[in-house]
Amino acid sequence: MVSTRTPGHSRPRGRFTGRGATPSTPAPAVPSAVPQAAPAAVPSTRRGRLRGGPTRRAFPHQRGGSGPPDLPDRLNRPGLAAHRGVQLLGCLTAAGWAAGFPLVSDLPNQRLWGTLAAPAYLLAGLLCLVLPRRLAARAGAAAALLGAVLVPLVVLVLQGRHQSEVMVVERSAHLLFTTGSPYLAHPVVVTDYNPYLPAMSLFGVPHTLLGEGSALARLAGDARIWFAVAFVACLLASWRLLRPTRDRGPLLPLTVLTASPLVALALVGGGVDLPLIGLCCLAMALAERDRTIAAGLVLALAGTLKWTVWPALPVAVLLLWRLYGRRPAARAGLTALGAASAVMVPYALTRADELREQVVRFPLGLTAVQTPAGSPLPGKVLAGFGPGGHIASLVLLTVGGLGVTVWLLARPPVSAIAAADLLAGGLAIAFMLAPAGRFGYLALPVVLMIWPRLAARRWSARPPVPSACLLAQAEPALPAVR
């Protein structure tokens, strides 16, 4: 009887330089006279096909991968969110938050939302407490979604009530059809200003086409509906890209996130930042999967909606460079810049004054008409002390941006979670130190930190398993030859 040793596992193809990666070791020599068993086929997670060995598409950090064949058992254990006490505490916290708006807010839309959402959250908590465990979470999430999102949204749409940004977006689409530009030439009052980039007017096109006719036309044409559709579609796509297995769908986590006060209030009142959140999550997921062209196009779309999300471009490019090298990173960056330039250059050449005045100076509080975004964040408090405080706010904002840049270059991201964390940190600093801002803006960085973790089923920003370990897990040992 003659036996052979199992050949050593080589490192899978595809560049991966994330922390924790181990160098490949050469396989020990096997005498040519001894027959060798063929390597066992490794099941692919794509369409159930069998491949003749591990390839770069079999691993989550490499191009097109959808997860290793087998995951540790700890990923299948119920998390803390499955406990009734945690679910009840979350519902009570949301109910308390919503109940505060009718008492302290001076905005009618927010008071209406709080009046309808607080009982819905209490009902969700009761359902989580008394129903069987297999139904409790779904029933509670459905109750919260109905009472905190759908009912208030329908009521406000039918009454024609919304935040000013919804009207600005819908008017910009009308101006685009009639004048060729989404900007008023000579803004006078605060609602005449359009602080968004030209592509944002796309969300107002349904309202321009459907008008103010029947109730159904008002619902289908309201820009908030399309903000929500874009948000949900992007989160679903990023979930599919980041999910290591297909064991559970995104319906329950997405329902809970959408029904939470973090998203529900923004969606019901205005929702203009929701597409930005979704596009940033999708761009980071595409970058982790080495979908360079798609990532570049998504970044270009986000960058032509609002200039505050342009920091997502260098973050995604550095993620691609760290995982796959210079060429994929350059391809994504050039795609994003080229597509965004195709949209922005015509306006920059023909409407430069309007862009500078409404898109840059107005959000920074540098125009005669002040922006209505006036939550008492540190930058706004500083700007309230006069010209000196306004300059101090801008200086701090610049210093914060430089600090995030140093952080990005010193510790480039190695996963979509790390990239989303870095982007969320930069945006939070910008929102806190800008001369004008709202508390609602902070929903963007919070969702950026939460959703990629829910999709990837891990809290760590590092890749879960080094490449060599994944290969060792996927490829069984060769049997002895008798």
C-alpha positions in Angstrom: 0.0 0.0 0.0 1.3 3.3 -1.0 -0.2 6.6 0.2 0.5 10.1 -0.8 0.3 13.3 1.2 -2.3 15.8 0.3 -0.9 18.5 -1.9 -0.7 21.9 -0.2 -3.3 24.5 -0.9 -2.2 27.3 -3.1 -3.5 30.8 -2.8 -6.6 31.5 -5.1 -6.2 33.7 -8.1 -7.1 37.3 -7.9 -5.3 40.0 -5.9 -6.3 40.4 -2.3 -4.2 42.5 -0.1 -6.5 43.0 2.9 -5.2 42.7 6.4 -5.1 39.1 7.5 -4.2 37.6 4.1 -1.5 35.0 4.3 1.2 34.4 1.7 0.8 31.4 -0.5 3.1 28.4 0.1 4.3 26.1 -2.7 2.8 22.7 -2.7 5.2 19.8 -1.7 6.6 17.8 -4.6 4.8 14.6 -5.4 6.6 11.8 -7.2 5.5 11.5 -10.8 5.3 7.7 -10.6 2.5 7.8 -8.0 -0.9 8.5 -9.4 -2.8 11.5 -8.1 -6.5 11.8 -7.5 -8.2 14.6 -9.4 -9.3 17.5 -7.2 -12.8 17.4 -6.0 -15.3 19.8 -7.6 -16.3 22.7 -5.5 -19.9 23.7 -5.6 -20.5 27.1 -6.9 -23.0 29.3 -5.3 -24.1 30.6 -8.7 -27.0 28.7 -10.3 -26.0 25.5 -8.6 -23.3 24.6 -11.1 -20.2 22.6 -10.3 -16.7 23.9 -11.1 -13.6 21.9 -11.5 -11.8 23.6 -8.6 -11.8 26.8 -6.7 -11.8 29.9 -8.8 -11.7 33.6 -7.9 -15.5 33.8 -8.3 -15.9 31.4 -5.3 -14.8 33.9 -2.7 -16.5 36.9 -1.3 -13.6 39.4 -1.7 -13.0 38.6 -5.3 -14.8 39.5 -8.5 -18.4 38.3 -8.8 -18.1 36.1 -5.7 -21.2 35.3 -3.7 -19.7 33.7 -0.6 -17.8 30.6 0.4 -19.5 27.3 0.0 -19.7 26.7 3.8 -19.9 29.3 6.5 -19.2 29.0 10.2 -22.1 27.8 12.3 -22.0 31.0 14.3 -23.5 32.9 11.3 -26.6 30.8 11.6 -27.2 31.4 15.2 -30.1 33.8 16.1 -28.7 37.2 17.0 -29.6 39.6 19.8 -32.4 41.1 17.7 -34.3 37.9 17.8 -35.0 38.2 21.6 -38.4 39.5 22.5 -37.0 41.9 25.1 -34.8 43.6 22.6 -37.6 43.9 20.1 -39.9 45.4 22.7 -37.2 47.8 23.8 -36.7 49.0 20.3 -40.4 49.5 19.7 -40.8 51.5 23.0 -37.8 53.6 22.1 -39.2 54.4 18.7 -42.6 55.1 20.2 -41.1 57.6 22.7 -39.1 59.3 19.9 -42.2 59.7 17.8 -44.4 60.9 20.7 -42.0 63.8 21.3 -42.7 65.4 17.9 -46.3 66.5 18.7 -45.0 68.1 21.9 -41.9 69.9 20.7 -42.0 70.3 16.9 -43.4 73.4 15.3 -43.7 71.7 11.9 -47.3 70.4 11.2 -46.0 67.5 9.1 -43.7 66.2 11.9 -46.5 66.6 14.4 -48.8 64.5 12.2 -46.2 61.9 11.8 -45.6 61.6 15.5 -49.3 61.3 16.2 -49.7 58.4 13.8 -46.4 56.7 14.3 -46.2 56.5 18.2 -49.3 54.2 18.5 -48.0 52.1 15.6 -44.7 51.5 17.4 -46.6 50.6 20.6 -48.7 48.1 18.7 -45.6 46.6 17.1 -44.1 46.1 20.5 -47.2 44.4 21.7 -47.2 42.1 18.7 -43.6 41.2 19.3 -44.5 40.4 22.9 -47.6 38.2 22.6 -47.4 36.5 19.2 -45.5 33.2 18.5 -41.8 33.8 17.9 -42.0 32.8 14.3 -44.6 35.5 13.6 -43.8 38.2 16.1 -41.0 40.0 14.3 -42.8 40.1 11.0 -46.1 41.2 12.4 -44.4 43.9 14.4 -42.4 45.2 11.5 -45.5 45.2 9.3 -47.5 47.2 11.9 -44.7 49.7 12.3 -44.3 50.1 8.5 -48.1 50.6 8.1 -48.5 53.1 10.9 -45.2 55.0 10.7 -44.7 55.2 6.9 -47.6 54.2 4.6 -50.6 55.9 6.4 -48.8 59.2 7.2 -47.3 59.3 3.6 -50.7 58.8 2.0 -52.4 61.3 4.2 -49.8 64.0 3.5 -49.7 63.3 -0.2 -53.5 63.5 -0.5 -53.5 66.8 1.5 -50.7 68.2 -0.6 -48.4 68.7 2.3 -44.6 68.1 2.2 -41.3 69.7 3.0 -40.0 72.4 0.7 -37.4 70.2 -0.9 -40.1 68.1 -2.5 -41.7 71.1 -4.1 -38.2 72.3 -5.3 -37.5 68.9 -6.9 -40.9 68.8 -8.6 -40.6 72.3 -9.8 -37.1 71.7 -11.2 -38.5 68.9 -13.4 -41.1 71.3 -14.8 -38.4 74.0 -15.4 -36.2 71.4 -17.1 -39.1 70.6 -19.6 -40.0 74.2 -20.2 -36.7 76.1 -20.1 -34.0 73.5 -20.4 -32.6 74.2 -16.9 -33.8 73.1 -13.5 -32.8 76.4 -11.9 -34.6 79.7 -11.7 -32.5 82.5 -13.2 -33.2 85.0 -10.4 -34.2 83.5 -7.1 -35.8 85.8 -4.7 -37.2 83.8 -1.7 -35.8 80.7 -0.1 -38.0 78.3 -2.0 -36.7 79.7 -5.3 -33.3 78.2 -4.6 -32.5 74.7 -5.9 -29.5 73.3 -4.0 -29.4 70.1 -5.9 -27.5 69.0 -9.0 -29.4 68.5 -12.3 -30.1 64.8 -12.0 -32.2 65.3 -8.9 -34.9 66.7 -11.2 -35.5 63.2 -12.5 -37.5 62.4 -9.4 -39.9 65.2 -10.2 -40.6 64.0 -13.8 -43.6 61.8 -12.7 -45.3 64.7 -11.1 -44.8 66.8 -14.2 -46.2 64.1 -16.4 -49.2 63.1 -14.2 -50.1 66.5 -12.8 -52.5 67.2 -9.9 -55.5 65.2 -11.1 -56.9 62.3 -9.3 -55.8 61.0 -5.9 -54.0 58.1 -7.7 -52.1 60.5 -10.0 -51.0 62.6 -7.0 -49.7 59.5 -5.2 -47.9 58.1 -8.3 -46.5 61.5 -9.2 -45.2 62.5 -5.7 -41.5 62.7 -5.6 -41.4 61.1 -2.2 -42.7 57.8 -3.7 -39.8 57.7 -6.2 -37.2 58.7 -3.5 -38.4 55.6 -1.6 -38.4 53.4 -4.7 -34.8 54.3 -5.4 -33.8 53.8 -1.8 -35.3 50.4 -1.6 -34.0 49.2 -4.9 -30.5 50.2 -4.1 -30.6 48.5 -0.7 -32.0 45.3 -2.2 -29.2 45.2 -4.8 -26.5 45.9 -2.3 -27.9 43.1 -0.1 -27.7 40.6 -2.9 -24.1 41.6 -3.6 -22.9 41.5 0.0 -24.9 38.6 1.4 -22.6 35.6 2.0 -25.4 33.1 1.6 -29.0 33.0 0.2 -30.4 31.5 3.4 -32.6 34.5 4.4 -34.1 37.3 2.4 -33.8 41.0 3.0 -37.6 41.6 3.5 -37.6 41.7 7.3 -34.4 43.8 7.8 -35.5 46.2 5.1 -38.9 46.6 6.6 -37.5 47.2 10.1 -35.0 49.8 8.8 -37.6 51.6 6.7 -40.2 51.7 9.5 -37.6 53.0 12.0 -37.8 56.7 13.0 -34.5 57.1 11.3 -35.9 56.5 7.8 -39.7 56.8 8.3 -39.7 60.5 9.2 -37.4 61.5 6.4 -39.4 59.4 3.9 -42.8 60.8 5.0 -41.7 64.5 5.1 -39.2 64.8 2.3 -37.0 61.9 1.6 -34.6 63.7 -0.7 -31.5 62.1 0.9 -32.8 58.5 0.7 -31.6 57.9 -2.8 -28.1 59.1 -1.8 -28.0 56.6 1.0 -29.0 53.8 -1.2 -26.6 54.7 -4.0 -23.7 55.0 -1.7 -24.4 51.5 -0.2 -24.7 50.0 -3.7 -21.5 51.7 -4.9 -19.5 50.2 -2.0 -21.0 46.8 -2.6 -20.2 46.9 -6.3 -16.7 48.0 -5.6 -16.1 45.1 -3.2 -17.3 42.7 -5.9 -15.0 44.3 -8.5 -17.9 45.5 -10.7 -15.9 48.5 -11.8 -18.1 49.9 -14.6 -21.3 49.5 -12.6 -19.7 51.1 -9.5 -18.5 54.0 -11.6 -21.9 54.6 -13.1 -23.6 54.4 -9.7 -21.1 56.9 -8.3 -21.7 59.2 -11.3 -25.5 59.1 -10.7 -25.0 59.9 -7.0 -22.6 62.7 -7.8 -25.1 64.4 -10.1 -27.8 64.4 -7.5 -26.0 66.3 -4.7 -22.5 67.4 -4.3 -22.2 66.3 -0.7 -21.8 62.6 -1.8 -18.7 63.2 -4.0 -16.5 61.9 -1.2 -17.9 58.5 -2.0 -15.8 58.4 -5.2 -12.3 58.4 -3.7 -13.5 55.9 -1.0 -14.7 53.4 -3.6 -11.7 53.9 -5.8 -9.3 53.2 -2.9 -11.3 50.1 -2.0 -10.9 48.8 -5.5 -7.2 49.7 -5.5 -6.7 47.9 -2.2 -8.5 44.7 -3.3 -7.9 44.4 -7.0 -5.1 46.8 -8.1 -4.7 50.1 -10.0 -6.4 49.2 -13.2 -9.9 48.4 -11.8 -9.6 51.5 -9.5 -8.7 53.7 -12.4 -11.5 52.2 -14.6 -14.1 52.9 -12.0 -12.8 56.4 -11.3 -12.7 57.4 -15.0 -16.1 55.9 -15.6 -17.6 58.0 -12.7 -15.8 61.2 -13.8 -16.7 60.7 -17.5 -20.4 60.0 -16.9 -20.8 62.8 -14.3 -19.0 65.3 -16.6 -21.3 64.4 -19.5 -24.2 65.6 -17.3 -22.5 68.5 -15.5 -20.3 70.2 -18.1 -23.2 71.5 -20.2 -24.7 73.2 -17.2 -21.3 74.4 -16.0 -20.8 76.1 -19.3 -24.2 77.6 -19.7 -25.5 78.0 -16.1 -22.3 78.6 -14.2 -23.6 81.5 -12.1 -26.8 79.6 -11.1 -24.8 76.5 -10.1 -22.4 78.5 -8.0 -25.1 80.6 -6.4 -27.7 77.9 -5.7 -25.7 74.7 -5.4 -22.6 75.9 -3.6 -23.1 79.2 -1.9 -26.7 78.7 -0.7 -26.1 75.5 1.3 -23.0 77.1 2.8 -25.0 80.1 4.0 -23.1 82.5 1.8 -26.1 84.1 0.0 -28.4 86.9 1.1 -31.3 84.4 1.5 -30.4 82.0 4.3 -31.1 78.2 4.0 -33.9 76.9 6.2 -31.7 74.1 7.4 -31.2 75.4 10.9 -30.8 72.6 13.4 -28.6 73.6 16.3 -25.6 71.6 15.2 -22.1 72.8 16.1 -21.4 74.5 12.7 -24.8 76.3 12.8 -24.2 77.5 16.4 -20.8 78.9 15.4 -22.2 80.5 12.3 -24.8 82.3 14.5 -22.1 84.4 16.1 -21.7 86.5 13.0 -19.1 86.6 10.2 -16.3 85.5 12.4 -18.2 82.5 13.6 -19.2 81.6 10.0 -15.6 81.7 9.0 -14.6 79.5 12.0 -17.3 77.0 10.9 -15.9 76.8 7.4 -12.3 76.5 8.7 -13.4 73.6 11.0 -15.2 72.0 8.1 -12.0 72.2 6.0 -9.9 70.8 8.8 -12.4 67.9 9.3 -12.2 67.1 5.6 -8.4 67.1 5.6 -8.5 64.8 8.6 -10.8 62.3 6.9 -8.5 62.4 3.8 -5.5 61.5 5.9 -7.5 58.7 7.5 -8.5 57.4 4.1 -4.9 57.4 2.8 -3.4 56.0 5.9 -6.0 53.2 6.3 -7.6 52.4 2.9 -10.7 50.3 3.2 -10.5 46.5 2.7 -14.3 45.8 2.5 -17.6 47.4 1.7 -18.2 47.8 5.5 -14.9 49.6 6.1 -15.6 51.8 3.1 -19.1 52.7 4.3 -17.8 53.4 7.8 -15.2 55.7 6.4 -17.7 57.5 4.2 -20.2 57.7 7.1 -17.5 59.3 9.4 -16.6 61.9 6.8 -20.3 62.8 6.1 -21.1 63.0 9.8 -18.2 65.4 10.4 -19.3 67.5 7.4 -23.0 67.6 8.6 -21.9 68.5 12.1 -19.5 71.3 11.2 -21.3 72.9 8.2 -22.8 76.4 8.7 -26.2 75.0 8.0 -27.7 71.5 8.5 -30.5 69.4 9.9 -30.5 66.5 12.3 -32.2 64.5 9.6 -29.0 64.6 7.5 -27.4 62.3 10.1 -29.6 59.4 8.9 -27.3 59.0 5.9 -24.2 58.0 7.9 -26.1 55.9 10.3 -27.8 53.8 7.6 -24.4 53.6 5.8 -23.0 51.9 8.9 -25.9 49.6 9.6 -27.1 48.2 6.2 -23.8 46.7 4.9 -23.3 44.9 8.2 -26.8 43.5 8.1 -26.2 42.3 4.5 -22.8 40.8 5.1 -23.9 39.3 8.5 -20.9 40.5 10.4 -20.0 43.5 12.5 -16.3 43.6 11.8 -15.0 45.8 8.9 -12.3 43.3 8.1 -12.8 40.5 5.6 -14.2 37.5 7.5 -11.6 34.8 6.5 -8.3 35.1 4.7 -8.0 33.7 1.2 -5.9 30.7 2.0 -8.3 29.7 4.8 -11.3 30.0 2.5 -9.6 27.7 0.0 -8.7 25.2 2.7 -12.3 25.2 3.8 -13.7 24.8 0.3 -11.2 22.1 -1.0 -11.4 18.7 0.7 -8.3 16.6 1.4 -7.4 14.1 -1.3 -7.9 10.5 -0.3 -5.0 8.0 0.0 -4.2 6.0 -3.2 -3.9 2.3 -2.6 
